[in-house]
Amino acid sequence: MQAIPTIYFPGLCADALSFYRDILHAEVLFQLTAIPDAQPQYLAPGSPGKIIRAGLRIGATVVYLSEGHHAGAPAFQGFSLNLHVDSNIDAARILQALGEGGDVRIPLRATAWADGFGAVVDRYGVHWMIEFAGTRAPQ
């Protein structure tokens, strides 16, 4: 069994997919768009041409992105995506890039569990925690 989160970006999925691909050096595994003749009973008006599902590999993790069936702006609450990176340089780069158009909540700093830790809410409202364990990696 594998749990794969799906993140919904109404009206912004293509933009979010490109943003994360570029910032995180992620791999787009697939991208499916709604076509008018494919099961129209399941498509909301205005769906043709929108991304119904895209797969994005971030390191060893896969997440799905979708336009979704929701109206209005996405509201991401009650979860965070954590990125464990190989260096403080990577952590600083990713934190700064995700923070462009967003809000860096915790600047990169050492903690009891990581040599580098930071938190950011990106331009889409997704909360990220970025950390580099370094010498503070769990034993």
Backbone as CSV, one residue per row, in Angstrom:
resi,resn,N_x,N_y,N_z,CA_x,CA_y,CA_z,C_x,C_y,C_z
1,MET,0.840,-1.173,0.000,0.000,0.000,0.000,0.885,1.236,0.000
2,GLN,0.397,2.277,-0.661,1.130,3.535,-0.722,0.132,4.675,-0.636
3,ALA,0.389,5.646,0.203,-0.452,6.833,0.297,0.170,7.927,-0.567
4,ILE,-0.608,8.463,-1.505,-0.136,9.537,-2.375,-1.074,10.723,-2.203
5,PRO,-0.580,11.815,-1.645,-1.456,12.974,-1.475,-1.776,13.622,-2.816
6,THR,-2.988,14.163,-2.918,-3.395,14.959,-4.069,-3.621,16.376,-3.584
7,ILE,-2.989,17.341,-4.247,-3.110,18.745,-3.888,-3.908,19.427,-4.995
8,TYR,-4.971,20.123,-4.618,-5.865,20.757,-5.586,-5.532,22.237,-5.752
9,PHE,-5.383,22.644,-7.000,-5.066,24.025,-7.357,-6.083,24.514,-8.379
10,PRO,-7.299,24.849,-7.951,-8.316,25.280,-8.907,-7.844,26.446,-9.773
11,GLY,-7.802,26.214,-11.087,-7.402,27.253,-12.027,-5.923,27.542,-12.073
12,LEU,-5.122,26.884,-11.250,-3.695,27.193,-11.161,-2.804,25.966,-11.283
13,CYS,-3.358,24.831,-11.637,-2.605,23.586,-11.580,-1.393,23.586,-12.519
14,ALA,-1.566,24.039,-13.751,-0.440,24.051,-14.700,0.680,24.948,-14.183
15,ASP,0.310,26.091,-13.631,1.296,27.020,-13.080,2.012,26.390,-11.889
16,ALA,1.251,25.770,-10.981,1.845,25.126,-9.806,2.763,23.981,-10.217
17,LEU,2.351,23.198,-11.197,3.152,22.072,-11.672,4.502,22.564,-12.193
18,SER,4.505,23.616,-12.997,5.757,24.183,-13.519,6.612,24.765,-12.404
19,PHE,5.977,25.468,-11.472,6.678,26.098,-10.353,7.427,25.055,-9.529
20,TYR,6.725,24.012,-9.110,7.350,22.977,-8.291,8.393,22.179,-9.072
21,ARG,8.119,21.919,-10.339,9.100,21.211,-11.168,10.417,21.984,-11.189
22,ASP,10.336,23.282,-11.412,11.541,24.100,-11.528,12.237,24.315,-10.183
23,ILE,11.482,24.658,-9.152,12.059,24.982,-7.841,12.656,23.743,-7.174
24,LEU,11.918,22.633,-7.247,12.321,21.419,-6.531,13.072,20.428,-7.407
25,HIS,13.324,20.803,-8.653,13.973,19.892,-9.604,13.206,18.568,-9.647
26,ALA,11.887,18.693,-9.650,10.997,17.524,-9.629,10.750,17.030,-11.055
27,GLU,10.312,15.793,-11.143,10.025,15.168,-12.434,8.515,15.049,-12.615
28,VAL,8.021,15.585,-13.739,6.609,15.411,-14.067,6.459,14.014,-14.659
29,LEU,5.714,13.168,-13.967,5.541,11.781,-14.399,4.465,11.642,-15.465
30,PHE,3.394,12.399,-15.331,2.307,12.392,-16.307,1.426,13.601,-16.062
31,GLN,0.626,13.927,-17.065,-0.321,15.029,-16.961,-1.533,14.684,-17.804
32,LEU,-2.677,14.564,-17.174,-3.915,14.228,-17.865,-4.841,15.427,-17.859
33,THR,-5.327,15.780,-19.032,-6.283,16.880,-19.103,-7.658,16.342,-19.468
34,ALA,-8.674,17.029,-19.010,-10.056,16.636,-19.296,-10.360,16.934,-20.762
35,ILE,-10.957,15.967,-21.437,-11.375,16.170,-22.826,-12.897,16.077,-22.884
36,PRO,-13.513,16.828,-23.770,-14.969,16.951,-23.762,-15.725,15.628,-23.891
37,ASP,-15.199,14.641,-24.643,-15.965,13.414,-24.887,-15.768,12.340,-23.819
38,ALA,-14.837,12.527,-22.891,-14.524,11.484,-21.918,-15.411,11.629,-20.691
39,GLN,-16.387,10.783,-20.579,-17.285,10.719,-19.428,-17.783,12.109,-19.000
40,PRO,-18.517,12.773,-19.889,-18.961,14.140,-19.578,-19.832,14.229,-18.330
41,GLN,-20.444,13.123,-17.919,-21.274,13.163,-16.713,-20.453,13.423,-15.456
42,TYR,-19.136,13.196,-15.532,-18.273,13.410,-14.369,-17.521,14.737,-14.430
43,LEU,-17.689,15.470,-15.514,-16.956,16.723,-15.675,-17.836,17.916,-15.345
44,ALA,-17.317,18.802,-14.519,-18.019,20.048,-14.219,-17.915,20.960,-15.437
45,PRO,-18.862,21.859,-15.628,-18.765,22.802,-16.740,-17.429,23.541,-16.695
46,GLY,-16.811,23.723,-17.842,-15.520,24.401,-17.928,-14.323,23.508,-17.678
47,SER,-14.547,22.203,-17.480,-13.454,21.278,-17.181,-12.568,20.934,-18.372
48,PRO,-13.117,20.785,-19.595,-12.239,20.396,-20.706,-11.017,21.305,-20.820
49,GLY,-9.853,20.664,-20.950,-8.592,21.375,-21.037,-7.901,21.573,-19.701
50,LYS,-8.614,21.388,-18.595,-7.993,21.533,-17.278,-7.307,20.234,-16.875
51,ILE,-6.321,20.347,-16.012,-5.579,19.180,-15.541,-6.434,18.440,-14.510
52,ILE,-6.772,17.188,-14.831,-7.537,16.395,-13.873,-6.608,15.632,-12.935
53,ARG,-5.407,15.312,-13.406,-4.409,14.703,-12.533,-3.043,14.809,-13.200
54,ALA,-2.058,15.166,-12.371,-0.669,15.166,-12.802,0.143,14.519,-11.695
55,GLY,1.154,13.755,-12.079,2.042,13.129,-11.110,3.360,13.876,-11.077
56,LEU,3.842,14.161,-9.886,5.093,14.882,-9.703,5.957,14.105,-8.722
57,ARG,7.169,13.743,-9.167,8.110,13.050,-8.282,9.073,14.079,-7.709
58,ILE,9.037,14.199,-6.383,9.944,15.084,-5.650,10.877,14.169,-4.885
59,GLY,12.092,14.014,-5.366,13.000,13.035,-4.774,12.419,11.653,-4.955
60,ALA,12.187,10.940,-3.856,11.613,9.592,-3.913,10.100,9.600,-3.682
61,THR,9.514,10.783,-3.505,8.095,10.901,-3.167,7.289,11.338,-4.383
62,VAL,6.093,10.783,-4.510,5.178,11.194,-5.572,3.994,11.909,-4.942
63,VAL,3.616,13.031,-5.528,2.382,13.723,-5.169,1.597,13.937,-6.455
64,TYR,0.288,13.999,-6.309,-0.578,14.314,-7.432,-1.025,15.755,-7.303
65,LEU,-1.206,16.416,-8.432,-1.766,17.753,-8.492,-2.984,17.694,-9.394
66,SER,-3.970,18.547,-9.125,-5.198,18.543,-9.912,-5.879,19.899,-9.830
67,GLU,-6.651,20.215,-10.872,-7.513,21.401,-10.820,-8.590,21.177,-9.774
68,GLY,-9.021,19.919,-9.615,-10.024,19.579,-8.622,-11.427,19.949,-9.051
69,HIS,-12.340,19.695,-8.170,-13.748,19.979,-8.417,-14.230,21.084,-7.492
70,HIS,-13.317,21.875,-6.995,-13.655,22.878,-6.000,-13.765,24.251,-6.643
71,ALA,-14.592,25.062,-6.101,-14.704,26.444,-6.551,-13.940,27.332,-5.580
72,GLY,-13.448,28.430,-6.077,-12.773,29.384,-5.213,-11.313,29.049,-4.989
73,ALA,-10.701,29.834,-4.125,-9.274,29.699,-3.849,-9.004,28.473,-2.985
74,PRO,-7.856,27.807,-3.193,-7.526,26.673,-2.347,-7.268,27.137,-0.908
75,ALA,-7.630,26.295,0.041,-7.394,26.586,1.457,-6.661,25.386,2.048
76,PHE,-5.359,25.525,2.208,-4.540,24.430,2.709,-4.336,24.632,4.208
77,GLN,-4.961,23.793,5.009,-4.851,23.911,6.449,-4.701,22.534,7.063
78,GLY,-3.974,22.465,8.153,-3.874,21.232,8.908,-2.826,20.250,8.407
79,PHE,-1.965,20.679,7.486,-0.882,19.803,7.043,0.273,20.640,6.524
80,SER,1.419,20.002,6.417,2.603,20.624,5.858,3.345,19.580,5.046
81,LEU,3.994,19.997,3.997,4.868,19.107,3.238,6.291,19.365,3.715
82,ASN,6.993,18.292,4.098,8.358,18.407,4.594,9.329,17.961,3.522
83,LEU,10.370,18.763,3.328,11.444,18.413,2.406,12.721,18.213,3.207
84,HIS,13.289,17.022,3.123,14.582,16.734,3.739,15.611,16.809,2.623
85,VAL,16.553,17.744,2.746,17.509,18.006,1.676,18.921,17.620,2.114
86,ASP,19.842,17.640,1.147,21.202,17.154,1.371,22.173,18.188,1.931
87,SER,21.809,19.466,1.908,22.735,20.487,2.407,21.980,21.733,2.829
88,ASN,22.645,22.553,3.633,22.070,23.836,4.009,21.953,24.751,2.801
89,ILE,22.834,24.586,1.832,22.752,25.382,0.595,21.450,25.071,-0.130
90,ASP,21.119,23.767,-0.262,19.848,23.385,-0.887,18.665,23.911,-0.078
91,ALA,18.740,23.793,1.248,17.648,24.263,2.099,17.417,25.761,1.909
92,ALA,18.496,26.536,1.880,18.371,27.982,1.713,17.793,28.329,0.341
93,ARG,18.268,27.656,-0.700,17.779,27.925,-2.058,16.292,27.632,-2.170
94,ILE,15.871,26.467,-1.670,14.469,26.062,-1.791,13.575,26.953,-0.938
95,LEU,13.994,27.269,0.279,13.205,28.137,1.157,12.995,29.497,0.499
96,GLN,14.050,30.058,-0.055,13.949,31.368,-0.694,13.073,31.303,-1.938
97,ALA,13.234,30.271,-2.757,12.460,30.154,-3.995,10.977,29.925,-3.704
98,LEU,10.664,29.050,-2.745,9.261,28.826,-2.388,8.652,30.071,-1.749
99,GLY,9.483,30.890,-1.112,9.002,32.091,-0.458,8.706,33.243,-1.397
100,GLU,9.198,33.180,-2.640,8.915,34.256,-3.597,7.421,34.270,-3.913
101,GLY,6.775,35.356,-3.565,5.334,35.458,-3.742,4.565,34.811,-2.604
102,GLY,5.299,34.275,-1.632,4.690,33.627,-0.472,5.146,34.312,0.799
103,ASP,5.323,33.520,1.861,5.672,34.080,3.155,6.593,33.120,3.899
104,VAL,7.852,33.517,4.085,8.775,32.711,4.886,8.376,32.900,6.342
105,ARG,7.916,31.818,6.968,7.438,31.893,8.354,8.575,31.709,9.357
106,ILE,9.514,30.807,9.030,10.676,30.577,9.892,11.913,30.603,8.992
107,PRO,12.770,31.623,9.137,14.002,31.658,8.354,14.877,30.451,8.703
108,LEU,15.731,30.062,7.793,16.607,28.908,7.992,17.467,29.120,9.229
109,ARG,17.448,28.111,10.118,18.211,28.193,11.368,18.458,26.790,11.892
110,ALA,19.407,26.670,12.805,19.674,25.391,13.468,18.618,25.166,14.543
111,THR,18.254,23.883,14.722,17.306,23.493,15.768,17.888,22.293,16.513
112,ALA,17.148,21.773,17.461,17.581,20.588,18.201,17.632,19.361,17.301
113,TRP,16.870,19.344,16.215,16.790,18.158,15.348,17.414,18.340,13.972
114,ALA,17.816,19.573,13.609,18.359,19.797,12.267,19.385,20.919,12.283
115,ASP,20.392,20.788,11.436,21.377,21.865,11.279,20.772,23.048,10.528
116,GLY,19.774,22.766,9.724,19.068,23.824,9.012,17.588,23.494,8.943
117,PHE,16.736,24.417,9.384,15.290,24.220,9.345,14.633,25.552,9.035
118,GLY,13.646,25.518,8.146,12.875,26.712,7.837,11.471,26.320,7.419
119,ALA,10.553,27.274,7.485,9.171,27.016,7.086,8.687,28.175,6.229
120,VAL,7.850,27.827,5.243,7.356,28.823,4.303,5.953,28.434,3.841
121,VAL,5.131,29.445,3.601,3.865,29.240,2.911,4.086,29.811,1.521
122,ASP,3.957,28.956,0.488,4.268,29.408,-0.867,3.134,30.241,-1.472
123,ARG,3.314,30.683,-2.689,2.347,31.566,-3.364,0.974,30.937,-3.558
124,TYR,0.888,29.619,-3.430,-0.393,28.923,-3.570,-1.063,28.650,-2.228
125,GLY,-0.362,28.978,-1.140,-0.910,28.742,0.189,-0.504,27.416,0.804
126,VAL,0.405,26.673,0.149,0.867,25.386,0.671,1.990,25.634,1.687
127,HIS,1.877,24.999,2.865,2.878,25.134,3.925,3.961,24.082,3.722
128,TRP,5.216,24.528,3.722,6.377,23.653,3.552,7.312,23.816,4.733
129,MET,7.930,22.713,5.156,9.037,22.749,6.104,10.231,22.132,5.392
130,ILE,11.344,22.841,5.415,12.552,22.391,4.732,13.611,22.159,5.795
131,GLU,14.256,20.991,5.739,15.287,20.739,6.736,16.457,19.939,6.191
132,PHE,17.606,20.258,6.774,18.850,19.547,6.532,19.322,19.029,7.867
133,ALA,19.355,17.704,8.038,19.700,17.116,9.332,21.167,17.265,9.662
134,GLY,22.046,17.063,8.704,23.477,17.198,8.934,23.953,16.377,10.106
135,THR,24.674,17.018,11.045,25.219,16.312,12.209,24.154,16.019,13.258
136,ARG,22.958,16.591,13.101,21.898,16.402,14.091,20.929,15.292,13.658
137,ALA,21.327,14.503,12.702,20.460,13.415,12.247,20.193,12.445,13.379
138,PRO,18.984,11.907,13.459,18.664,10.935,14.517,19.606,9.736,14.464
139,GLN,20.009,9.262,15.584,20.932,8.110,15.669,20.165,6.822,15.758
